[in-house]
Amino acid sequence: MEPALAHWLNTMHPTPGNTASDRLGDAARAVEPKDTWTPVSADEAERVVRALVDDAAADGTRATASEEPGAKSPSRGRARPKASLAVGALIFLVATVVILTLISRSPAQSGQGMASLAGQAPPHGNPSSPSEAAHHPIQEQEHEMNRATVAAAAAGLIVAGESFAQSAVQWRVEDGGNGHWYQAKRWSQTKSWTEARDAAAAAGGHLACITTEAENHWVHQHSDLSQPGCAAGSDGWHIGGYQDKLAADYSEPAGGWRWVSGEPWSYTAWLVGYPGGDRPNNFGGDESYLKMSELPYAPYWDDVGPGSDQANMCGAIIEWSADCNNDGVVDYGQCRYGSLADENRNNVPDCCEQLIECQNREPGIVSAWGSNSWGERNVPDLVDAIQVAGGNDHVLALRSDGTVRAWGRNSSGQSSVPADLAAVVQVEGGGDHSVALLSDGSIRCWGGNGFGQCNVPAGIPGSAKVDAGGLFTVALGVDGLIRAWGLSNLGQTDVPSDLGSVSNVSAGDRHAVVLRPDGSVRCWGDDSQGQSTVPQGASGVLAVAAGSFHTMVLRADGSVTCWGAVNSVPGDLGSVRAIAGGGAHAIVLLTDGQVRSWGRCSEGQCQAPANLRRVQSIAGWSYGTLSVSSDASCNADLTQNGTVDGADLGALLAFWGPVNPVFPQADINGDGTVNGADLGVLLSVWGPCGG
């Protein structure tokens, strides 16, 4: 190395170490006691992470993980003490004892639940035919209260953060950053600066706009700039600076520079002292764009353009800084971790595209209504569900700690959740099988496998979304491609060869529907009811959902279109936030929080419970409908006085038994009976509503 160059390199800002052990220490500190959180062992947090992360391979590399999805303090819910449920004549005595115990104690605060990767997914139900309605009564199950612990929730959050360290990384506010997300993006072919700018915008971000020395060095330290270039002479990284030749301060080579974000041009890191000359230098007379220099000269800047031999490059630094709902947290993280739905996977929250109020997904209570032939409405006493899904005659719930509960029909083991299943970010139910997406992008499947529907293909590079059809399974890979396996008697697993990249997928009984990045829709498989014939005008779509024999789409303007066995939409529907396809019924969540259903309604699947409030997600099974309400205490405030108290307990006990149309809200979980499960929910949320 030339002495002049060696001296120049030695004067550069040093890069501190950031090994896997450093990241594990950060993870452990993230779950140490804060305010009134229940303390969690740092050793336990580290053990959980080490079990899933190969720290030996990561040691010596730059850290690329962020353990928490947002820059604000985690939202907090109450950790409830366990209580036994009483039946018969002793109900008053036991209830009184539990109430006195609750009144004498201050409920502890629990940590934030694990966020979902793929966001709210449109589940469905799958009867074997549009008209099938076979019912086989079974004895109702007893309910046992089971509360998620702070340690499990925190560990799940850490696992989610570590698992996606290869994509974007957040400069956290608590680490002195701005809360923005950054990614060093490489392409197989070179792109000009304007092409890179457009690609960043299409991903919901912009080319990085670096306004401080701290940001410049942080981006350098936390981006893998060592990746090889795709072509000789193309090393370096496009960033968001450009020269405005119409600006009043324009002059060559250093005047008129601007950031694409509109942020002030107040800091520069031009390459100086380099043997080849200082930058900017307007080499060739037309260098009006900015790049971060390749190693070993990064993080210093160079001007490039048509007059340069490095006008096109293989990579860019993309930044996500938008906060469309003004909640103080960058949208990218909320989309990535699932606290805000992003069905079309463009890194812009669906609520912002729909111009409606955004509601973060929080743990809540599951409600179920419709058929109960296989115990589908026998909802366990969950208060920490973040997603629900329905299969043919069984139901699944994803909990905030990344575990899964299932109930209903279990003839093929579809409701027998594997004991070692953990770190789940999405769950779906099929005809006789269940499928889960894990935080590391892998897929687990259990239940029926008569047609290979649970034989997950080897070599999938990682998945971002899964769904279970009748007797088949589909997965959306992180590469944007669809894989499908299982029964294909009607072409349901025959993915079109010209499909290309997609942003979402949903499976019906024997067909599949995908959403493409341009907002268009494609279907394949069974078309016996017209469910795979996409109508003209199905464009500008934000979300897709497949019912058993129908298909639904939601547009950014809140309108819905259906085709197939359910092919109409109520004229008074109003603006829609989310959609789900049931068996032979369609389900929507309106922007005002109401749940509406239409189509086949003979089993009560279209009659939502009267006390549903703060609904955040919906789903359907063959003959029923599901919802998650983000605050169980609001549902349990039967007298609507703002507090869950003795008046609510009295109202619940007064209407014990089959739901009474005079006061249906006493059936808190909507399973058709006021019983111990409702009492358990009420007691677990005793106190101020939402407190």
Residue pairs with C-beta under 8 A, 6 or more apart in sequence:
1 9
2 275
4 275
5 274
5 275
8 273
8 274
8 275
9 296
11 273
12 300
13 217
13 299
15 62
15 220
15 221
16 221
17 60
18 61
18 62
18 63
18 221
18 222
19 55
19 58
19 59
19 60
19 61
19 63
20 53
20 55
20 56
20 58
20 59
20 61
21 55
21 59
22 63
23 58
23 63
23 65
23 67
23 162
24 46
24 49
24 50
24 53
24 55
25 46
26 67
27 45
27 46
27 49
27 67
27 158
27 161
27 162
28 42
28 43
28 45
28 46
29 42
30 45
30 67
30 68
30 154
30 157
30 158
31 40
31 42
31 45
31 111
31 150
31 151
31 154
31 155
31 158
32 39
32 40
32 42
33 39
33 40
35 109
36 108
36 109
37 76
37 108
37 109
37 110
37 111
37 150
38 79
38 108
38 109
38 110
38 111
38 149
38 150
38 151
40 111
40 150
40 151
40 154
41 151
44 151
44 155
45 151
45 154
45 155
45 158
48 155
48 158
48 159
49 155
49 158
49 159
49 162
52 159
52 162
52 163
52 423
52 440
53 162
61 224
62 221
62 222
62 223
62 224
63 165
63 169
63 222
64 165
64 166
64 169
64 222
64 223
64 224
65 161
65 162
65 164
65 165
65 169
66 161
66 169
66 170
66 172
66 333
67 157
67 158
67 161
67 162
68 74
68 112
68 157
68 161
68 170
68 172
69 115
69 157
69 160
69 161
69 333
69 334
69 336
69 337
69 339
70 179
70 329
70 330
70 333
70 334
70 337
70 339
71 170
71 172
71 173
71 174
71 179
71 328
71 329
71 330
71 333
72 327
72 328
72 329
74 111
74 112
75 112
75 360
75 362
76 109
76 110
76 111
76 112
77 109
77 110
77 362
77 363
77 384
78 107
78 108
78 109
78 110
78 685
78 687
78 691
79 107
79 108
79 109
79 110
79 147
79 149
79 150
80 107
80 147
80 383
80 684
80 685
81 101
81 102
81 105
81 107
81 147
82 145
82 146
82 147
83 98
83 145
83 680
83 683
83 684
84 94
84 145
85 94
85 142
85 143
85 144
85 145
85 676
85 677
85 679
85 680
86 93
86 94
86 95
86 676
87 676
91 653
91 656
91 679
92 653
95 649
95 653
95 679
95 683
98 683
99 646
99 649
99 683
99 686
102 683
102 686
102 687
103 686
107 687
108 150
110 148
110 149
110 150
110 153
111 150
111 153
111 154
111 157
112 153
112 154
112 157
113 148
113 153
113 156
113 157
113 362
113 363
113 384
113 386
113 399
113 400
113 401
114 153
114 156
114 157
114 159
114 160
114 386
114 400
114 401
114 402
114 423
114 425
114 439
115 157
115 160
115 336
115 337
115 338
115 339
115 361
115 425
116 337
116 338
116 361
116 386
116 387
116 398
116 425
116 426
117 160
117 164
117 336
117 337
117 338
117 425
117 426
117 437
117 439
117 464
118 338
118 345
118 425
118 426
118 437
118 464
118 465
119 335
119 338
119 340
119 341
119 342
119 343
120 338
120 341
120 343
120 361
120 387
120 578
120 616
120 617
121 387
121 389
121 426
121 428
121 465
121 467
121 506
122 343
122 506
122 543
122 544
122 545
122 546
122 552
122 578
122 579
122 580
122 581
122 619
123 388
123 389
123 390
123 428
123 429
123 467
123 580
123 619
123 620
123 626
124 390
124 467
124 506
124 507
124 508
124 545
124 546
124 547
124 548
124 580
124 581
124 582
124 583
124 619
124 620
125 390
125 391
125 392
125 429
125 547
125 548
125 581
125 582
125 583
125 620
125 621
125 622
125 623
125 624
126 391
126 392
126 429
126 430
126 431
126 469
126 470
126 508
126 509
126 548
126 583
126 622
127 133
127 392
127 509
127 548
127 583
127 584
127 622
127 623
128 392
128 431
128 470
128 509
130 529
130 548
130 549
130 565
130 584
131 584
132 622
133 602
133 603
133 623
134 373
135 371
135 373
136 373
136 374
137 373
138 373
138 374
138 375
140 372
140 375
140 378
140 673
141 375
141 378
141 407
142 676
143 378
143 380
143 381
143 675
143 676
143 677
143 680
144 380
144 381
145 381
145 680
145 684
146 380
146 381
146 382
147 383
147 384
147 684
148 363
148 384
148 399
148 400
148 401
148 403
149 401
152 401
152 402
152 403
153 400
153 401
155 401
156 400
156 401
156 402
156 422
156 423
156 439
159 402
159 423
159 439
159 440
160 337
160 402
160 423
160 425
160 439
163 423
163 439
163 440
163 441
164 336
164 439
167 183
168 181
168 182
168 183
168 318
168 320
168 332
168 336
169 181
169 182
169 183
169 222
169 223
170 177
170 179
170 180
170 181
170 182
170 330
170 333
171 177
171 178
171 179
171 180
171 181
171 182
171 215
171 218
171 219
171 222
172 179
173 179
176 214
177 214
177 215
177 218
178 215
178 321
179 328
179 329
179 330
180 319
180 320
180 321
180 330
181 205
181 319
181 320
181 330
181 332
181 333
182 208
182 219
182 222
182 223
182 317
182 318
182 319
182 320
183 223
183 317
183 318
184 223
184 224
184 225
184 227
184 237
184 315
184 316
184 317
185 199
185 200
185 315
185 316
185 317
185 318
186 227
186 230
186 314
186 315
187 199
187 230
187 314
187 315
188 230
188 314
189 230
189 314
190 230
190 231
190 234
190 312
190 313
190 314
191 199
191 238
191 312
191 313
191 314
191 316
192 311
192 312
193 238
193 242
193 289
193 290
193 291
193 304
193 305
193 311
196 207
196 238
196 313
196 316
197 206
197 207
197 238
197 240
197 260
199 316
200 206
200 207
200 240
200 316
200 318
200 319
202 346
202 517
203 318
203 346
203 347
204 320
204 322
204 331
204 332
204 335
204 346
204 347
204 348
205 318
205 319
205 320
205 321
205 322
205 332
205 347
206 240
206 260
206 261
206 318
206 319
206 321
207 238
207 239
207 240
207 260
207 316
207 317
207 318
207 319
208 219
208 239
208 240
208 292
208 316
208 317
208 318
208 319
209 239
209 240
209 241
209 259
209 260
209 261
209 263
209 319
210 216
210 219
210 239
210 240
210 267
210 269
211 259
211 263
211 264
211 266
211 267
212 267
213 267
213 269
216 267
216 269
216 299
217 299
219 292
219 299
219 317
220 292
220 298
220 299
223 237
223 317
225 237
225 292
225 294
225 295
225 298
226 295
227 315
229 235
229 294
229 313
229 314
229 315
230 314
231 312
231 314
233 309
233 310
234 310
234 312
234 313
234 314
235 294
235 295
235 310
235 313
235 314
236 291
236 292
236 293
236 294
236 302
236 304
236 310
236 313
236 315
237 291
237 292
237 294
237 298
237 313
237 315
237 316
237 317
238 289
238 290
238 291
238 313
238 315
238 316
238 317
239 290
239 291
239 292
239 301
239 316
239 317
240 259
240 260
240 261
240 290
240 319
241 257
241 258
241 259
241 260
241 265
241 289
241 290
241 301
242 257
242 258
242 260
242 288
242 289
242 290
243 250
243 255
243 256
243 257
243 258
243 287
243 288
243 289
243 303
244 250
244 256
244 257
244 258
245 256
245 288
247 255
247 256
247 258
249 255
249 256
250 256
252 282
253 280
253 281
253 282
253 287
253 303
254 270
254 280
257 265
257 268
257 290
258 265
259 265
261 319
261 321
268 301
269 299
269 300
269 301
270 278
270 279
270 280
270 300
270 301
270 302
271 278
271 279
271 293
271 297
271 300
271 301
271 302
272 278
272 279
272 300
274 297
279 300
279 301
279 302
279 303
280 287
280 301
280 302
280 303
281 287
281 303
282 303
282 307
283 303
283 307
283 308
284 305
284 306
284 307
284 308
285 307
286 305
286 306
286 307
287 303
287 304
287 305
287 307
287 308
288 303
288 305
289 303
289 304
289 305
289 311
290 301
290 302
290 303
290 304
291 301
291 302
291 303
291 304
291 310
291 313
292 298
292 299
292 300
292 301
292 317
293 299
293 300
293 301
293 302
302 310
304 310
304 311
304 313
305 311
320 330
320 331
320 332
320 347
321 330
322 330
322 331
322 332
322 348
323 329
323 330
323 331
324 331
324 348
324 349
324 352
324 358
325 331
325 340
325 349
325 351
325 352
325 357
325 358
327 358
327 360
331 340
331 347
331 348
331 349
331 352
332 347
334 340
334 349
334 360
335 341
335 342
335 345
335 347
335 348
335 349
336 347
338 361
338 386
338 425
339 360
339 361
340 349
340 350
340 351
340 358
340 360
340 361
341 349
341 350
341 351
341 361
341 543
341 578
342 348
342 349
342 350
343 350
343 503
343 504
343 515
343 542
343 543
343 544
343 554
344 350
344 503
344 504
344 515
344 517
344 519
344 541
344 542
344 543
345 464
345 503
345 504
345 517
346 503
346 517
349 358
350 542
350 543
350 556
350 577
351 357
351 358
351 359
351 577
352 358
353 542
353 556
354 542
354 556
354 557
354 558
354 575
354 577
354 591
356 558
356 575
356 577
356 591
357 591
359 616
359 630
361 386
361 616
361 617
361 630
362 386
362 616
362 630
362 631
363 383
363 384
363 385
363 386
363 399
363 400
363 630
364 383
364 384
364 385
364 386
364 614
364 616
364 628
364 629
364 630
364 631
364 632
365 382
365 383
365 385
365 628
365 629
365 632
365 635
365 668
365 669
365 681
366 379
366 380
366 382
366 385
366 388
366 397
366 626
366 627
366 628
366 669
367 379
367 609
367 612
367 626
367 627
367 628
367 629
367 635
367 669
367 670
367 671
368 376
368 377
368 379
368 395
368 624
368 625
368 626
368 669
368 670
368 671
369 377
369 604
369 605
369 607
369 608
369 609
369 624
369 625
369 670
369 671
369 672
370 376
370 377
370 603
370 604
370 605
370 621
370 623
370 624
370 625
371 377
371 603
371 604
371 605
371 622
371 623
371 624
372 378
372 671
372 672
373 393
373 623
374 393
374 394
374 408
374 409
375 407
375 408
375 409
376 390
376 393
376 394
376 395
376 407
376 408
376 409
376 621
376 623
376 624
377 624
377 670
377 671
377 672
378 407
378 408
378 671
378 677
379 395
379 407
379 669
379 670
379 671
379 677
380 397
380 405
380 407
380 677
381 669
381 677
381 680
381 681
381 684
382 397
382 399
382 405
383 632
383 681
383 684
383 685
384 399
384 400
384 401
385 397
385 398
385 399
385 400
385 405
385 628
386 398
386 399
386 400
386 617
386 628
387 397
387 398
387 426
387 427
387 617
387 619
387 628
388 395
388 396
388 397
388 398
388 617
388 618
388 619
388 626
388 627
388 628
389 395
389 396
389 397
389 398
389 427
389 428
389 429
389 619
389 626
390 396
390 429
390 582
390 619
390 620
390 621
390 622
390 624
390 626
391 408
391 414
391 428
391 429
391 430
391 431
391 432
391 433
391 434
391 468
391 621
391 622
392 409
392 429
392 430
392 431
392 432
392 470
392 621
392 622
393 408
393 409
393 621
393 622
393 623
394 406
394 407
394 408
394 409
394 410
394 414
394 415
394 429
394 434
394 621
395 406
395 407
395 408
395 429
395 621
395 624
395 626
396 404
396 405
396 406
396 415
396 417
396 427
396 428
396 429
396 434
397 404
397 405
397 406
397 427
397 628
398 404
398 424
398 425
398 426
398 427
399 405
402 422
402 423
402 424
402 425
402 439
403 417
403 421
403 422
403 424
404 417
404 421
404 424
404 427
404 436
405 417
406 414
406 415
406 416
406 417
406 429
406 434
407 415
408 415
408 621
409 415
410 416
411 432
412 432
412 433
412 447
412 448
413 446
413 447
413 448
414 429
414 430
414 432
414 433
414 434
414 446
414 447
414 448
415 434
415 447
416 446
416 447
417 434
417 446
418 444
418 446
421 436
421 444
423 438
423 439
423 440
424 436
424 437
424 438
424 439
424 444
425 437
425 438
425 439
426 436
426 437
426 465
426 466
427 434
427 435
427 436
427 437
428 434
428 435
428 436
428 466
428 467
428 468
429 435
429 468
429 621
430 447
430 453
430 468
430 469
430 470
430 471
430 472
430 473
430 507
431 448
431 468
431 469
431 470
431 471
431 509
432 447
432 448
432 450
432 471
433 445
433 446
433 447
433 448
433 449
433 453
433 454
433 468
433 471
433 473
434 445
434 446
434 447
434 468
435 443
435 444
435 445
435 454
435 466
435 467
435 468
435 473
436 443
436 444
436 445
436 466
437 443
437 463
437 464
437 465
437 466
437 475
438 444
440 462
441 461
441 462
441 463
441 464
441 478
442 462
442 463
443 456
443 460
443 463
443 466
443 473
443 475
444 456
445 453
445 454
445 456
445 473
446 454
447 454
448 454
448 471
449 455
450 471
451 471
451 472
451 486
451 487
452 485
452 486
452 487
453 468
453 469
453 471
453 472
453 473
453 485
453 486
453 487
454 473
455 485
455 486
456 473
456 485
457 483
457 485
460 475
460 477
460 483
461 477
461 478
461 479
462 477
462 478
463 475
463 476
463 477
463 478
464 476
464 477
464 478
465 475
465 476
465 504
465 505
466 473
466 474
466 475
466 476
467 473
467 474
467 475
467 505
467 506
467 507
467 512
467 546
468 507
469 486
469 492
469 507
469 508
469 509
469 510
469 511
469 512
469 546
470 487
470 492
470 508
470 509
470 510
470 548
471 486
471 487
472 484
472 485
472 486
472 487
472 488
472 492
472 493
472 507
473 484
473 485
473 486
473 507
474 482
474 483
474 484
474 493
474 505
474 507
474 512
475 482
475 483
475 484
475 505
476 482
476 502
476 503
476 504
476 505
476 514
477 483
479 501
480 500
480 501
480 502
480 503
481 499
481 501
481 502
482 495
482 499
482 502
482 505
482 512
482 514
483 495
484 492
484 493
484 494
484 495
484 512
485 493
486 492
486 493
487 493
488 494
489 510
490 510
490 511
490 525
490 526
491 524
491 525
491 526
492 507
492 510
492 511
492 512
492 524
492 525
492 526
494 524
494 525
495 512
495 524
496 522
496 524
499 514
499 522
500 516
501 516
501 517
502 514
502 515
502 516
502 517
502 522
503 515
503 516
503 517
504 514
504 515
504 543
504 544
505 512
505 513
505 514
505 515
505 544
506 512
506 513
506 514
506 544
506 545
506 546
506 581
507 513
507 546
508 525
508 526
508 531
508 546
508 547
508 548
508 549
508 550
508 551
508 581
509 526
509 548
509 549
510 525
510 526
511 523
511 524
511 525
511 526
511 527
511 531
511 532
511 546
511 551
512 523
512 524
512 525
512 546
513 521
513 522
513 523
513 532
513 544
513 545
513 546
513 551
514 521
514 522
514 523
514 544
515 521
515 541
515 543
515 544
515 553
516 522
519 539
519 540
519 541
519 542
520 538
520 539
520 541
521 534
521 538
521 539
521 541
521 544
521 553
522 534
523 531
523 532
523 533
523 534
523 551
524 532
525 532
526 532
526 549
527 533
528 549
529 549
529 550
529 564
529 565
530 563
530 564
530 567
531 546
531 547
531 549
531 550
531 551
531 563
531 564
531 565
532 551
532 564
533 563
534 551
534 563
535 561
535 563
537 561
538 553
538 561
540 555
540 556
540 557
541 553
541 554
541 555
542 554
542 555
542 556
543 553
543 554
543 578
543 579
544 551
544 552
544 553
544 554
545 551
545 552
545 553
545 554
545 579
545 580
545 581
546 552
546 581
547 564
547 565
547 566
547 581
547 582
547 583
547 584
547 585
547 586
547 599
547 620
548 565
548 581
548 582
548 583
548 584
548 622
549 564
549 565
549 566
549 584
550 562
550 563
550 564
550 565
550 566
550 567
550 581
550 584
550 586
550 599
551 562
551 563
551 564
551 581
552 560
552 561
552 562
552 566
552 579
552 580
552 581
552 586
553 560
553 561
553 579
554 560
554 576
554 578
554 579
554 588
555 561
557 575
558 574
558 575
558 576
558 577
558 591
559 575
559 576
560 569
560 573
560 576
560 579
560 586
560 588
561 569
562 568
562 569
562 586
565 584
565 599
566 584
566 585
566 586
566 598
566 599
568 598
569 586
569 598
570 596
570 598
573 588
573 590
573 596
574 590
574 591
574 592
575 590
575 591
575 592
576 588
576 589
576 590
576 591
577 588
577 589
577 590
577 591
578 588
578 589
578 617
578 618
579 586
579 587
579 588
579 589
579 618
580 587
580 588
580 618
580 619
580 620
581 587
581 620
582 597
582 599
582 605
582 620
582 621
582 622
582 623
582 624
582 625
583 600
583 605
583 620
583 621
583 622
583 623
584 599
584 600
585 597
585 598
585 599
585 600
585 601
585 605
585 606
585 620
585 625
586 597
586 598
586 599
587 595
587 596
587 597
587 618
587 619
587 620
587 625
588 595
588 596
588 597
588 618
589 595
589 615
589 617
589 618
589 627
590 596
593 612
593 613
593 614
593 615
594 608
594 612
594 615
595 608
595 612
595 615
595 618
595 625
595 627
596 608
597 605
597 606
597 608
597 620
597 625
598 606
599 606
600 623
601 607
603 623
603 624
604 624
604 672
605 620
605 623
605 624
605 625
606 625
608 625
608 627
608 670
609 664
609 665
609 667
609 670
610 664
610 665
611 635
611 638
611 664
611 665
611 667
611 668
612 627
612 629
612 635
612 670
613 629
613 631
613 634
613 635
614 629
614 630
614 631
614 634
614 635
615 627
615 628
615 629
615 630
616 628
616 629
616 630
617 627
617 628
618 625
618 626
618 627
618 628
619 625
619 626
619 627
620 626
627 670
629 635
631 689
631 690
632 668
632 681
632 684
632 685
633 644
633 685
633 687
633 688
633 689
633 690
633 691
634 689
634 690
635 668
635 681
636 644
636 648
636 668
636 681
636 682
636 685
636 689
637 643
637 644
637 648
637 689
638 647
638 648
638 651
638 652
638 663
638 665
638 666
638 668
639 647
639 648
639 651
641 647
642 688
642 689
643 687
643 688
643 689
644 682
644 685
644 686
644 687
644 688
644 689
645 686
648 682
649 682
649 683
651 663
651 666
652 666
652 668
652 674
652 678
652 679
652 682
654 663
654 666
655 662
655 663
655 666
655 674
656 674
656 675
657 673
657 674
657 675
658 672
658 673
658 674
659 666
659 667
659 672
659 673
659 674
660 666
660 674
666 674
666 678
667 673
667 674
667 678
668 674
668 677
668 678
668 681
668 682
669 677
669 678
669 681
671 677
